[in-house]
Amino acid sequence: MEGTPNVLLEAMASALPIVVTELDGVTGVFVRDGIEALVVAQNDWKHLAICLSRLLEDQHLARTFGQQARNRAVASYSLTSVANEYAHMFKRLER
């Protein structure tokens, strides 16, 4: 239970296709189902297998998800993006 799932961010930055189980504060925040990743319910092994097979069989879909994930990681979670967010937050606190 980590606040920022580093392994997920590393996979995103590496443009890897992602299959992840639902987890509050992660799915929908870091990755969105059907955009950057495939999201499955926890303990739904059958759906997990289907999603993994889908990405293995559809290389175009896997590449698309991987690139979308990378774009999101760079835009929202890169060192520059995070530093800018902190700078904006501190400026708002100064007021």
mmCIF file as gemmi writes it, N, C-alpha and C atoms, coordinates in Angstrom:
data_model
loop_
_atom_site.group_PDB
_atom_site.id
_atom_site.type_symbol
_atom_site.label_atom_id
_atom_site.label_alt_id
_atom_site.label_comp_id
_atom_site.label_asym_id
_atom_site.label_entity_id
_atom_site.label_seq_id
_atom_site.pdbx_PDB_ins_code
_atom_site.Cartn_x
_atom_site.Cartn_y
_atom_site.Cartn_z
_atom_site.occupancy
_atom_site.B_iso_or_equiv
_atom_site.pdbx_formal_charge
_atom_site.auth_seq_id
_atom_site.auth_asym_id
_atom_site.pdbx_PDB_model_num
ATOM 1 N N . MET Axp A 1 ? 0.844 -1.176 0 1 0 ? 1 A 1
ATOM 2 C CA . MET Axp A 1 ? 0 0 0 1 0 ? 1 A 1
ATOM 3 C C . MET Axp A 1 ? 0.893 1.245 0 1 0 ? 1 A 1
ATOM 4 N N . GLU Axp A 2 ? 1.326 1.628 -1.17 1 0 ? 2 A 1
ATOM 5 C CA . GLU Axp A 2 ? 2.147 2.82 -1.255 1 0 ? 2 A 1
ATOM 6 C C . GLU Axp A 2 ? 1.343 3.949 -1.891 1 0 ? 2 A 1
ATOM 7 N N . GLY Axp A 3 ? 1.634 5.172 -1.505 1 0 ? 3 A 1
ATOM 8 C CA . GLY Axp A 3 ? 0.891 6.313 -2.01 1 0 ? 3 A 1
ATOM 9 C C . GLY Axp A 3 ? 1.081 6.558 -3.487 1 0 ? 3 A 1
ATOM 10 N N . THR Axp A 4 ? 2.309 6.41 -3.943 1 0 ? 4 A 1
ATOM 11 C CA . THR Axp A 4 ? 2.614 6.568 -5.356 1 0 ? 4 A 1
ATOM 12 C C . THR Axp A 4 ? 3.241 5.262 -5.835 1 0 ? 4 A 1
ATOM 13 N N . PRO Axp A 5 ? 2.525 4.522 -6.652 1 0 ? 5 A 1
ATOM 14 C CA . PRO Axp A 5 ? 3.026 3.212 -7.075 1 0 ? 5 A 1
ATOM 15 C C . PRO Axp A 5 ? 4.158 3.334 -8.093 1 0 ? 5 A 1
ATOM 16 N N . ASN Axp A 6 ? 5.386 3.301 -7.6 1 0 ? 6 A 1
ATOM 17 C CA . ASN Axp A 6 ? 6.55 3.507 -8.469 1 0 ? 6 A 1
ATOM 18 C C . ASN Axp A 6 ? 6.627 2.507 -9.609 1 0 ? 6 A 1
ATOM 19 N N . VAL Axp A 7 ? 6.31 1.243 -9.346 1 0 ? 7 A 1
ATOM 20 C CA . VAL Axp A 7 ? 6.408 0.247 -10.412 1 0 ? 7 A 1
ATOM 21 C C . VAL Axp A 7 ? 5.442 0.593 -11.549 1 0 ? 7 A 1
ATOM 22 N N . LEU Axp A 8 ? 4.293 1.123 -11.219 1 0 ? 8 A 1
ATOM 23 C CA . LEU Axp A 8 ? 3.329 1.533 -12.237 1 0 ? 8 A 1
ATOM 24 C C . LEU Axp A 8 ? 3.873 2.718 -13.037 1 0 ? 8 A 1
ATOM 25 N N . LEU Axp A 9 ? 4.413 3.711 -12.341 1 0 ? 9 A 1
ATOM 26 C CA . LEU Axp A 9 ? 4.978 4.875 -13.028 1 0 ? 9 A 1
ATOM 27 C C . LEU Axp A 9 ? 6.17 4.49 -13.9 1 0 ? 9 A 1
ATOM 28 N N . GLU Axp A 10 ? 6.97 3.536 -13.431 1 0 ? 10 A 1
ATOM 29 C CA . GLU Axp A 10 ? 8.105 3.079 -14.229 1 0 ? 10 A 1
ATOM 30 C C . GLU Axp A 10 ? 7.637 2.353 -15.483 1 0 ? 10 A 1
ATOM 31 N N . ALA Axp A 11 ? 6.608 1.54 -15.356 1 0 ? 11 A 1
ATOM 32 C CA . ALA Axp A 11 ? 6.046 0.854 -16.527 1 0 ? 11 A 1
ATOM 33 C C . ALA Axp A 11 ? 5.479 1.868 -17.507 1 0 ? 11 A 1
ATOM 34 N N . MET Axp A 12 ? 4.779 2.873 -16.985 1 0 ? 12 A 1
ATOM 35 C CA . MET Axp A 12 ? 4.216 3.914 -17.839 1 0 ? 12 A 1
ATOM 36 C C . MET Axp A 12 ? 5.326 4.652 -18.586 1 0 ? 12 A 1
ATOM 37 N N . ALA Axp A 13 ? 6.36 5.062 -17.861 1 0 ? 13 A 1
ATOM 38 C CA . ALA Axp A 13 ? 7.462 5.808 -18.471 1 0 ? 13 A 1
ATOM 39 C C . ALA Axp A 13 ? 8.197 4.967 -19.515 1 0 ? 13 A 1
ATOM 40 N N . SER Axp A 14 ? 8.156 3.649 -19.355 1 0 ? 14 A 1
ATOM 41 C CA . SER Axp A 14 ? 8.806 2.745 -20.303 1 0 ? 14 A 1
ATOM 42 C C . SER Axp A 14 ? 7.913 2.359 -21.469 1 0 ? 14 A 1
ATOM 43 N N . ALA Axp A 15 ? 6.714 2.935 -21.517 1 0 ? 15 A 1
ATOM 44 C CA . ALA Axp A 15 ? 5.747 2.686 -22.595 1 0 ? 15 A 1
ATOM 45 C C . ALA Axp A 15 ? 5.325 1.222 -22.664 1 0 ? 15 A 1
ATOM 46 N N . LEU Axp A 16 ? 5.204 0.601 -21.496 1 0 ? 16 A 1
ATOM 47 C CA . LEU Axp A 16 ? 4.753 -0.785 -21.448 1 0 ? 16 A 1
ATOM 48 C C . LEU Axp A 16 ? 3.229 -0.838 -21.328 1 0 ? 16 A 1
ATOM 49 N N . PRO Axp A 17 ? 2.593 -1.814 -21.962 1 0 ? 17 A 1
ATOM 50 C CA . PRO Axp A 17 ? 1.152 -1.971 -21.774 1 0 ? 17 A 1
ATOM 51 C C . PRO Axp A 17 ? 0.897 -2.455 -20.346 1 0 ? 17 A 1
ATOM 52 N N . ILE Axp A 18 ? -0.168 -1.986 -19.749 1 0 ? 18 A 1
ATOM 53 C CA . ILE Axp A 18 ? -0.41 -2.242 -18.329 1 0 ? 18 A 1
ATOM 54 C C . ILE Axp A 18 ? -1.765 -2.917 -18.123 1 0 ? 18 A 1
ATOM 55 N N . VAL Axp A 19 ? -1.748 -3.935 -17.28 1 0 ? 19 A 1
ATOM 56 C CA . VAL Axp A 19 ? -2.975 -4.53 -16.749 1 0 ? 19 A 1
ATOM 57 C C . VAL Axp A 19 ? -2.843 -4.402 -15.24 1 0 ? 19 A 1
ATOM 58 N N . VAL Axp A 20 ? -3.833 -3.802 -14.608 1 0 ? 20 A 1
ATOM 59 C CA . VAL Axp A 20 ? -3.756 -3.518 -13.179 1 0 ? 20 A 1
ATOM 60 C C . VAL Axp A 20 ? -5.098 -3.838 -12.527 1 0 ? 20 A 1
ATOM 61 N N . THR Axp A 21 ? -5.059 -4.235 -11.264 1 0 ? 21 A 1
ATOM 62 C CA . THR Axp A 21 ? -6.31 -4.459 -10.54 1 0 ? 21 A 1
ATOM 63 C C . THR Axp A 21 ? -6.8 -3.142 -9.958 1 0 ? 21 A 1
ATOM 64 N N . GLU Axp A 22 ? -8.109 -3.057 -9.768 1 0 ? 22 A 1
ATOM 65 C CA . GLU Axp A 22 ? -8.714 -1.85 -9.209 1 0 ? 22 A 1
ATOM 66 C C . GLU Axp A 22 ? -8.13 -1.571 -7.828 1 0 ? 22 A 1
ATOM 67 N N . LEU Axp A 23 ? -7.775 -0.326 -7.613 1 0 ? 23 A 1
ATOM 68 C CA . LEU Axp A 23 ? -7.256 0.091 -6.329 1 0 ? 23 A 1
ATOM 69 C C . LEU Axp A 23 ? -7.526 1.581 -6.182 1 0 ? 23 A 1
ATOM 70 N N . ASP Axp A 24 ? -8.297 1.943 -5.168 1 0 ? 24 A 1
ATOM 71 C CA . ASP Axp A 24 ? -8.614 3.354 -4.945 1 0 ? 24 A 1
ATOM 72 C C . ASP Axp A 24 ? -7.346 4.185 -4.893 1 0 ? 24 A 1
ATOM 73 N N . GLY Axp A 25 ? -7.372 5.325 -5.559 1 0 ? 25 A 1
ATOM 74 C CA . GLY Axp A 25 ? -6.24 6.229 -5.583 1 0 ? 25 A 1
ATOM 75 C C . GLY Axp A 25 ? -5.198 5.89 -6.633 1 0 ? 25 A 1
ATOM 76 N N . VAL Axp A 26 ? -5.383 4.764 -7.314 1 0 ? 26 A 1
ATOM 77 C CA . VAL Axp A 26 ? -4.443 4.369 -8.372 1 0 ? 26 A 1
ATOM 78 C C . VAL Axp A 26 ? -5.175 4.306 -9.697 1 0 ? 26 A 1
ATOM 79 N N . THR Axp A 27 ? -6.152 3.417 -9.79 1 0 ? 27 A 1
ATOM 80 C CA . THR Axp A 27 ? -6.902 3.309 -11.037 1 0 ? 27 A 1
ATOM 81 C C . THR Axp A 27 ? -7.842 4.509 -11.132 1 0 ? 27 A 1
ATOM 82 N N . GLY Axp A 28 ? -7.834 5.12 -12.283 1 0 ? 28 A 1
ATOM 83 C CA . GLY Axp A 28 ? -8.604 6.336 -12.48 1 0 ? 28 A 1
ATOM 84 C C . GLY Axp A 28 ? -7.793 7.582 -12.171 1 0 ? 28 A 1
ATOM 85 N N . VAL Axp A 29 ? -6.717 7.433 -11.4 1 0 ? 29 A 1
ATOM 86 C CA . VAL Axp A 29 ? -5.852 8.56 -11.072 1 0 ? 29 A 1
ATOM 87 C C . VAL Axp A 29 ? -4.583 8.477 -11.919 1 0 ? 29 A 1
ATOM 88 N N . PHE Axp A 30 ? -3.833 7.402 -11.754 1 0 ? 30 A 1
ATOM 89 C CA . PHE Axp A 30 ? -2.595 7.234 -12.52 1 0 ? 30 A 1
ATOM 90 C C . PHE Axp A 30 ? -2.88 6.68 -13.911 1 0 ? 30 A 1
ATOM 91 N N . VAL Axp A 31 ? -3.705 5.658 -13.982 1 0 ? 31 A 1
ATOM 92 C CA . VAL Axp A 31 ? -4.086 5.075 -15.27 1 0 ? 31 A 1
ATOM 93 C C . VAL Axp A 31 ? -5.596 4.966 -15.344 1 0 ? 31 A 1
ATOM 94 N N . ARG Axp A 32 ? -6.093 5.111 -16.564 1 0 ? 32 A 1
ATOM 95 C CA . ARG Axp A 32 ? -7.53 5.034 -16.799 1 0 ? 32 A 1
ATOM 96 C C . ARG Axp A 32 ? -7.824 3.809 -17.661 1 0 ? 32 A 1
ATOM 97 N N . ASP Axp A 33 ? -8.857 3.091 -17.271 1 0 ? 33 A 1
ATOM 98 C CA . ASP Axp A 33 ? -9.238 1.867 -17.971 1 0 ? 33 A 1
ATOM 99 C C . ASP Axp A 33 ? -9.585 2.163 -19.425 1 0 ? 33 A 1
ATOM 100 N N . GLY Axp A 34 ? -8.965 1.414 -20.322 1 0 ? 34 A 1
ATOM 101 C CA . GLY Axp A 34 ? -9.244 1.561 -21.738 1 0 ? 34 A 1
ATOM 102 C C . GLY Axp A 34 ? -8.51 2.704 -22.409 1 0 ? 34 A 1
ATOM 103 N N . ILE Axp A 35 ? -7.712 3.446 -21.647 1 0 ? 35 A 1
ATOM 104 C CA . ILE Axp A 35 ? -6.943 4.558 -22.227 1 0 ? 35 A 1
ATOM 105 C C . ILE Axp A 35 ? -5.447 4.271 -22.096 1 0 ? 35 A 1
ATOM 106 N N . GLU Axp A 36 ? -4.975 4.114 -20.858 1 0 ? 36 A 1
ATOM 107 C CA . GLU Axp A 36 ? -3.569 3.784 -20.641 1 0 ? 36 A 1
ATOM 108 C C . GLU Axp A 36 ? -3.383 2.352 -20.158 1 0 ? 36 A 1
ATOM 109 N N . ALA Axp A 37 ? -4.464 1.706 -19.772 1 0 ? 37 A 1
ATOM 110 C CA . ALA Axp A 37 ? -4.341 0.376 -19.166 1 0 ? 37 A 1
ATOM 111 C C . ALA Axp A 37 ? -5.656 -0.381 -19.274 1 0 ? 37 A 1
ATOM 112 N N . LEU Axp A 38 ? -5.566 -1.645 -18.937 1 0 ? 38 A 1
ATOM 113 C CA . LEU Axp A 38 ? -6.773 -2.442 -18.735 1 0 ? 38 A 1
ATOM 114 C C . LEU Axp A 38 ? -6.881 -2.681 -17.236 1 0 ? 38 A 1
ATOM 115 N N . VAL Axp A 39 ? -8.039 -2.391 -16.679 1 0 ? 39 A 1
ATOM 116 C CA . VAL Axp A 39 ? -8.257 -2.502 -15.242 1 0 ? 39 A 1
ATOM 117 C C . VAL Axp A 39 ? -9.207 -3.663 -14.982 1 0 ? 39 A 1
ATOM 118 N N . VAL Axp A 40 ? -8.83 -4.516 -14.032 1 0 ? 40 A 1
ATOM 119 C CA . VAL Axp A 40 ? -9.668 -5.648 -13.666 1 0 ? 40 A 1
ATOM 120 C C . VAL Axp A 40 ? -9.988 -5.571 -12.178 1 0 ? 40 A 1
ATOM 121 N N . ALA Axp A 41 ? -11.112 -6.135 -11.804 1 0 ? 41 A 1
ATOM 122 C CA . ALA Axp A 41 ? -11.494 -6.199 -10.396 1 0 ? 41 A 1
ATOM 123 C C . ALA Axp A 41 ? -10.527 -7.115 -9.654 1 0 ? 41 A 1
ATOM 124 N N . GLN Axp A 42 ? -10.292 -6.816 -8.394 1 0 ? 42 A 1
ATOM 125 C CA . GLN Axp A 42 ? -9.425 -7.675 -7.59 1 0 ? 42 A 1
ATOM 126 C C . GLN Axp A 42 ? -10.025 -9.076 -7.508 1 0 ? 42 A 1
ATOM 127 N N . ASN Axp A 43 ? -9.176 -10.06 -7.593 1 0 ? 43 A 1
ATOM 128 C CA . ASN Axp A 43 ? -9.546 -11.48 -7.514 1 0 ? 43 A 1
ATOM 129 C C . ASN Axp A 43 ? -10.376 -11.976 -8.687 1 0 ? 43 A 1
ATOM 130 N N . ASP Axp A 44 ? -10.45 -11.221 -9.753 1 0 ? 44 A 1
ATOM 131 C CA . ASP Axp A 44 ? -11.164 -11.681 -10.957 1 0 ? 44 A 1
ATOM 132 C C . ASP Axp A 44 ? -10.126 -12.276 -11.907 1 0 ? 44 A 1
ATOM 133 N N . TRP Axp A 45 ? -9.68 -13.475 -11.601 1 0 ? 45 A 1
ATOM 134 C CA . TRP Axp A 45 ? -8.599 -14.129 -12.339 1 0 ? 45 A 1
ATOM 135 C C . TRP Axp A 45 ? -8.968 -14.389 -13.787 1 0 ? 45 A 1
ATOM 136 N N . LYS Axp A 46 ? -10.236 -14.683 -14.033 1 0 ? 46 A 1
ATOM 137 C CA . LYS Axp A 46 ? -10.671 -14.966 -15.402 1 0 ? 46 A 1
ATOM 138 C C . LYS Axp A 46 ? -10.539 -13.716 -16.267 1 0 ? 46 A 1
ATOM 139 N N . HIS Axp A 47 ? -10.989 -12.572 -15.76 1 0 ? 47 A 1
ATOM 140 C CA . HIS Axp A 47 ? -10.891 -11.317 -16.513 1 0 ? 47 A 1
ATOM 141 C C . HIS Axp A 47 ? -9.428 -10.894 -16.666 1 0 ? 47 A 1
ATOM 142 N N . LEU Axp A 48 ? -8.612 -11.153 -15.639 1 0 ? 48 A 1
ATOM 143 C CA . LEU Axp A 48 ? -7.187 -10.858 -15.729 1 0 ? 48 A 1
ATOM 144 C C . LEU Axp A 48 ? -6.561 -11.64 -16.888 1 0 ? 48 A 1
ATOM 145 N N . ALA Axp A 49 ? -6.884 -12.915 -16.973 1 0 ? 49 A 1
ATOM 146 C CA . ALA Axp A 49 ? -6.358 -13.757 -18.058 1 0 ? 49 A 1
ATOM 147 C C . ALA Axp A 49 ? -6.821 -13.25 -19.419 1 0 ? 49 A 1
ATOM 148 N N . ILE Axp A 50 ? -8.065 -12.83 -19.506 1 0 ? 50 A 1
ATOM 149 C CA . ILE Axp A 50 ? -8.608 -12.307 -20.766 1 0 ? 50 A 1
ATOM 150 C C . ILE Axp A 50 ? -7.854 -11.043 -21.172 1 0 ? 50 A 1
ATOM 151 N N . CYS Axp A 51 ? -7.636 -10.139 -20.219 1 0 ? 51 A 1
ATOM 152 C CA . CYS Axp A 51 ? -6.936 -8.881 -20.528 1 0 ? 51 A 1
ATOM 153 C C . CYS Axp A 51 ? -5.491 -9.131 -20.951 1 0 ? 51 A 1
ATOM 154 N N . LEU Axp A 52 ? -4.809 -10.017 -20.251 1 0 ? 52 A 1
ATOM 155 C CA . LEU Axp A 52 ? -3.423 -10.329 -20.623 1 0 ? 52 A 1
ATOM 156 C C . LEU Axp A 52 ? -3.366 -10.949 -22.014 1 0 ? 52 A 1
ATOM 157 N N . SER Axp A 53 ? -4.274 -11.873 -22.283 1 0 ? 53 A 1
ATOM 158 C CA . SER Axp A 53 ? -4.326 -12.497 -23.615 1 0 ? 53 A 1
ATOM 159 C C . SER Axp A 53 ? -4.616 -11.469 -24.69 1 0 ? 53 A 1
ATOM 160 N N . ARG Axp A 54 ? -5.517 -10.562 -24.378 1 0 ? 54 A 1
ATOM 161 C CA . ARG Axp A 54 ? -5.879 -9.522 -25.348 1 0 ? 54 A 1
ATOM 162 C C . ARG Axp A 54 ? -4.668 -8.701 -25.753 1 0 ? 54 A 1
ATOM 163 N N . LEU Axp A 55 ? -3.862 -8.302 -24.777 1 0 ? 55 A 1
ATOM 164 C CA . LEU Axp A 55 ? -2.682 -7.498 -25.092 1 0 ? 55 A 1
ATOM 165 C C . LEU Axp A 55 ? -1.601 -8.319 -25.79 1 0 ? 55 A 1
ATOM 166 N N . LEU Axp A 56 ? -1.495 -9.587 -25.457 1 0 ? 56 A 1
ATOM 167 C CA . LEU Axp A 56 ? -0.519 -10.447 -26.13 1 0 ? 56 A 1
ATOM 168 C C . LEU Axp A 56 ? -0.9 -10.702 -27.586 1 0 ? 56 A 1
ATOM 169 N N . GLU Axp A 57 ? -2.183 -10.788 -27.84 1 0 ? 57 A 1
ATOM 170 C CA . GLU Axp A 57 ? -2.658 -11.082 -29.195 1 0 ? 57 A 1
ATOM 171 C C . GLU Axp A 57 ? -2.779 -9.844 -30.073 1 0 ? 57 A 1
ATOM 172 N N . ASP Axp A 58 ? -2.98 -8.684 -29.473 1 0 ? 58 A 1
ATOM 173 C CA . ASP Axp A 58 ? -3.18 -7.454 -30.233 1 0 ? 58 A 1
ATOM 174 C C . ASP Axp A 58 ? -2.016 -6.504 -29.972 1 0 ? 58 A 1
ATOM 175 N N . GLN Axp A 59 ? -0.952 -6.655 -30.75 1 0 ? 59 A 1
ATOM 176 C CA . GLN Axp A 59 ? 0.248 -5.846 -30.542 1 0 ? 59 A 1
ATOM 177 C C . GLN Axp A 59 ? -0.003 -4.359 -30.769 1 0 ? 59 A 1
ATOM 178 N N . HIS Axp A 60 ? -0.906 -4.036 -31.693 1 0 ? 60 A 1
ATOM 179 C CA . HIS Axp A 60 ? -1.236 -2.627 -31.927 1 0 ? 60 A 1
ATOM 180 C C . HIS Axp A 60 ? -1.871 -2.026 -30.668 1 0 ? 60 A 1
ATOM 181 N N . LEU Axp A 61 ? -2.803 -2.735 -30.063 1 0 ? 61 A 1
ATOM 182 C CA . LEU Axp A 61 ? -3.438 -2.251 -28.835 1 0 ? 61 A 1
ATOM 183 C C . LEU Axp A 61 ? -2.406 -2.118 -27.723 1 0 ? 61 A 1
ATOM 184 N N . ALA Axp A 62 ? -1.529 -3.103 -27.598 1 0 ? 62 A 1
ATOM 185 C CA . ALA Axp A 62 ? -0.499 -3.052 -26.558 1 0 ? 62 A 1
ATOM 186 C C . ALA Axp A 62 ? 0.405 -1.831 -26.752 1 0 ? 62 A 1
ATOM 187 N N . ARG Axp A 63 ? 0.826 -1.577 -27.983 1 0 ? 63 A 1
ATOM 188 C CA . ARG Axp A 63 ? 1.682 -0.409 -28.264 1 0 ? 63 A 1
ATOM 189 C C . ARG Axp A 63 ? 0.922 0.892 -27.992 1 0 ? 63 A 1
ATOM 190 N N . THR Axp A 64 ? -0.359 0.931 -28.378 1 0 ? 64 A 1
ATOM 191 C CA . THR Axp A 64 ? -1.166 2.135 -28.159 1 0 ? 64 A 1
ATOM 192 C C . THR Axp A 64 ? -1.296 2.44 -26.676 1 0 ? 64 A 1
ATOM 193 N N . PHE Axp A 65 ? -1.651 1.429 -25.876 1 0 ? 65 A 1
ATOM 194 C CA . PHE Axp A 65 ? -1.749 1.63 -24.426 1 0 ? 65 A 1
ATOM 195 C C . PHE Axp A 65 ? -0.408 2.056 -23.852 1 0 ? 65 A 1
ATOM 196 N N . GLY Axp A 66 ? 0.67 1.415 -24.294 1 0 ? 66 A 1
ATOM 197 C CA . GLY Axp A 66 ? 1.994 1.76 -23.799 1 0 ? 66 A 1
ATOM 198 C C . GLY Axp A 66 ? 2.365 3.2 -24.115 1 0 ? 66 A 1
ATOM 199 N N . GLN Axp A 67 ? 2.085 3.642 -25.328 1 0 ? 67 A 1
ATOM 200 C CA . GLN Axp A 67 ? 2.41 5.022 -25.702 1 0 ? 67 A 1
ATOM 201 C C . GLN Axp A 67 ? 1.53 6.021 -24.961 1 0 ? 67 A 1
ATOM 202 N N . GLN Axp A 68 ? 0.262 5.695 -24.805 1 0 ? 68 A 1
ATOM 203 C CA . GLN Axp A 68 ? -0.643 6.592 -24.058 1 0 ? 68 A 1
ATOM 204 C C . GLN Axp A 68 ? -0.174 6.705 -22.6 1 0 ? 68 A 1
ATOM 205 N N . ALA Axp A 69 ? 0.249 5.57 -22.028 1 0 ? 69 A 1
ATOM 206 C CA . ALA Axp A 69 ? 0.739 5.577 -20.648 1 0 ? 69 A 1
ATOM 207 C C . ALA Axp A 69 ? 2.004 6.432 -20.538 1 0 ? 69 A 1
ATOM 208 N N . ARG Axp A 70 ? 2.897 6.291 -21.51 1 0 ? 70 A 1
ATOM 209 C CA . ARG Axp A 70 ? 4.125 7.099 -21.488 1 0 ? 70 A 1
ATOM 210 C C . ARG Axp A 70 ? 3.811 8.589 -21.604 1 0 ? 70 A 1
ATOM 211 N N . ASN Axp A 71 ? 2.91 8.919 -22.509 1 0 ? 71 A 1
ATOM 212 C CA . ASN Axp A 71 ? 2.521 10.327 -22.666 1 0 ? 71 A 1
ATOM 213 C C . ASN Axp A 71 ? 1.978 10.89 -21.357 1 0 ? 71 A 1
ATOM 214 N N . ARG Axp A 72 ? 1.147 10.112 -20.678 1 0 ? 72 A 1
ATOM 215 C CA . ARG Axp A 72 ? 0.572 10.565 -19.399 1 0 ? 72 A 1
ATOM 216 C C . ARG Axp A 72 ? 1.659 10.679 -18.33 1 0 ? 72 A 1
ATOM 217 N N . ALA Axp A 73 ? 2.574 9.721 -18.293 1 0 ? 73 A 1
ATOM 218 C CA . ALA Axp A 73 ? 3.655 9.764 -17.299 1 0 ? 73 A 1
ATOM 219 C C . ALA Axp A 73 ? 4.523 11.005 -17.492 1 0 ? 73 A 1
ATOM 220 N N . VAL Axp A 74 ? 4.865 11.298 -18.735 1 0 ? 74 A 1
ATOM 221 C CA . VAL Axp A 74 ? 5.714 12.455 -19.015 1 0 ? 74 A 1
ATOM 222 C C . VAL Axp A 74 ? 4.967 13.759 -18.707 1 0 ? 74 A 1
ATOM 223 N N . ALA Axp A 75 ? 3.708 13.829 -19.117 1 0 ? 75 A 1
ATOM 224 C CA . ALA Axp A 75 ? 2.935 15.059 -18.929 1 0 ? 75 A 1
ATOM 225 C C . ALA Axp A 75 ? 2.583 15.321 -17.465 1 0 ? 75 A 1
ATOM 226 N N . SER Axp A 76 ? 2.318 14.275 -16.71 1 0 ? 76 A 1
ATOM 227 C CA . SER Axp A 76 ? 1.796 14.463 -15.354 1 0 ? 76 A 1
ATOM 228 C C . SER Axp A 76 ? 2.744 14.079 -14.234 1 0 ? 76 A 1
ATOM 229 N N . TYR Axp A 77 ? 3.693 13.198 -14.486 1 0 ? 77 A 1
ATOM 230 C CA . TYR Axp A 77 ? 4.492 12.659 -13.382 1 0 ? 77 A 1
ATOM 231 C C . TYR Axp A 77 ? 5.993 12.767 -13.573 1 0 ? 77 A 1
ATOM 232 N N . SER Axp A 78 ? 6.443 13.493 -14.592 1 0 ? 78 A 1
ATOM 233 C CA . SER Axp A 78 ? 7.883 13.676 -14.761 1 0 ? 78 A 1
ATOM 234 C C . SER Axp A 78 ? 8.39 14.605 -13.66 1 0 ? 78 A 1
ATOM 235 N N . LEU Axp A 79 ? 9.692 14.61 -13.463 1 0 ? 79 A 1
ATOM 236 C CA . LEU Axp A 79 ? 10.291 15.465 -12.439 1 0 ? 79 A 1
ATOM 237 C C . LEU Axp A 79 ? 9.906 16.922 -12.66 1 0 ? 79 A 1
ATOM 238 N N . THR Axp A 80 ? 9.946 17.37 -13.904 1 0 ? 80 A 1
ATOM 239 C CA . THR Axp A 80 ? 9.585 18.756 -14.226 1 0 ? 80 A 1
ATOM 240 C C . THR Axp A 80 ? 8.126 19.037 -13.902 1 0 ? 80 A 1
ATOM 241 N N . SER Axp A 81 ? 7.242 18.136 -14.302 1 0 ? 81 A 1
ATOM 242 C CA . SER Axp A 81 ? 5.808 18.333 -14.041 1 0 ? 81 A 1
ATOM 243 C C . SER Axp A 81 ? 5.503 18.388 -12.555 1 0 ? 81 A 1
ATOM 244 N N . VAL Axp A 82 ? 6.081 17.48 -11.799 1 0 ? 82 A 1
ATOM 245 C CA . VAL Axp A 82 ? 5.84 17.441 -10.359 1 0 ? 82 A 1
ATOM 246 C C . VAL Axp A 82 ? 6.443 18.669 -9.684 1 0 ? 82 A 1
ATOM 247 N N . ALA Axp A 83 ? 7.643 19.061 -10.088 1 0 ? 83 A 1
ATOM 248 C CA . ALA Axp A 83 ? 8.276 20.259 -9.518 1 0 ? 83 A 1
ATOM 249 C C . ALA Axp A 83 ? 7.43 21.498 -9.792 1 0 ? 83 A 1
ATOM 250 N N . ASN Axp A 84 ? 6.874 21.611 -11.002 1 0 ? 84 A 1
ATOM 251 C CA . ASN Axp A 84 ? 6.009 22.743 -11.329 1 0 ? 84 A 1
ATOM 252 C C . ASN Axp A 84 ? 4.747 22.745 -10.469 1 0 ? 84 A 1
ATOM 253 N N . GLU Axp A 85 ? 4.176 21.575 -10.236 1 0 ? 85 A 1
ATOM 254 C CA . GLU Axp A 85 ? 2.986 21.482 -9.38 1 0 ? 85 A 1
ATOM 255 C C . GLU Axp A 85 ? 3.293 21.945 -7.961 1 0 ? 85 A 1
ATOM 256 N N . TYR Axp A 86 ? 4.445 21.528 -7.424 1 0 ? 86 A 1
ATOM 257 C CA . TYR Axp A 86 ? 4.834 21.975 -6.086 1 0 ? 86 A 1
ATOM 258 C C . TYR Axp A 86 ? 5.048 23.486 -6.071 1 0 ? 86 A 1
ATOM 259 N N . ALA Axp A 87 ? 5.69 24.031 -7.086 1 0 ? 87 A 1
ATOM 260 C CA . ALA Axp A 87 ? 5.928 25.476 -7.144 1 0 ? 87 A 1
ATOM 261 C C . ALA Axp A 87 ? 4.611 26.239 -7.153 1 0 ? 87 A 1
ATOM 262 N N . HIS Axp A 88 ? 3.635 25.762 -7.947 1 0 ? 88 A 1
ATOM 263 C CA . HIS Axp A 88 ? 2.325 26.42 -7.979 1 0 ? 88 A 1
ATOM 264 C C . HIS Axp A 88 ? 1.641 26.331 -6.621 1 0 ? 88 A 1
ATOM 265 N N . MET Axp A 89 ? 1.749 25.177 -5.974 1 0 ? 89 A 1
ATOM 266 C CA . MET Axp A 89 ? 1.121 25.006 -4.667 1 0 ? 89 A 1
ATOM 267 C C . MET Axp A 89 ? 1.741 25.962 -3.654 1 0 ? 89 A 1
ATOM 268 N N . PHE Axp A 90 ? 3.069 26.067 -3.639 1 0 ? 90 A 1
ATOM 269 C CA . PHE Axp A 90 ? 3.725 26.958 -2.68 1 0 ? 90 A 1
ATOM 270 C C . PHE Axp A 90 ? 3.375 28.415 -2.947 1 0 ? 90 A 1
ATOM 271 N N . LYS Axp A 91 ? 3.251 28.79 -4.211 1 0 ? 91 A 1
ATOM 272 C CA . LYS Axp A 91 ? 2.866 30.164 -4.531 1 0 ? 91 A 1
ATOM 273 C C . LYS Axp A 91 ? 1.457 30.473 -4.027 1 0 ? 91 A 1
ATOM 274 N N . ARG Axp A 92 ? 0.546 29.494 -4.158 1 0 ? 92 A 1
ATOM 275 C CA . ARG Axp A 92 ? -0.818 29.7 -3.653 1 0 ? 92 A 1
ATOM 276 C C . ARG Axp A 92 ? -0.816 29.82 -2.125 1 0 ? 92 A 1
ATOM 277 N N . LEU Axp A 93 ? 0.047 29.1 -1.461 1 0 ? 93 A 1
ATOM 278 C CA . LEU Axp A 93 ? 0.117 29.149 0.006 1 0 ? 93 A 1
ATOM 279 C C . LEU Axp A 93 ? 0.668 30.489 0.491 1 0 ? 93 A 1
ATOM 280 N N . GLU Axp A 94 ? 1.503 31.135 -0.313 1 0 ? 94 A 1
ATOM 281 C CA . GLU Axp A 94 ? 2.084 32.419 0.075 1 0 ? 94 A 1
ATOM 282 C C . GLU Axp A 94 ? 1.042 33.525 0.168 1 0 ? 94 A 1
ATOM 283 N N . ARG Axp A 95 ? -0.039 33.368 -0.57 1 0 ? 95 A 1
ATOM 284 C CA . ARG Axp A 95 ? -1.051 34.423 -0.621 1 0 ? 95 A 1
ATOM 285 C C . ARG Axp A 95 ? -1.802 34.56 0.648 1 0 ? 95 A 1
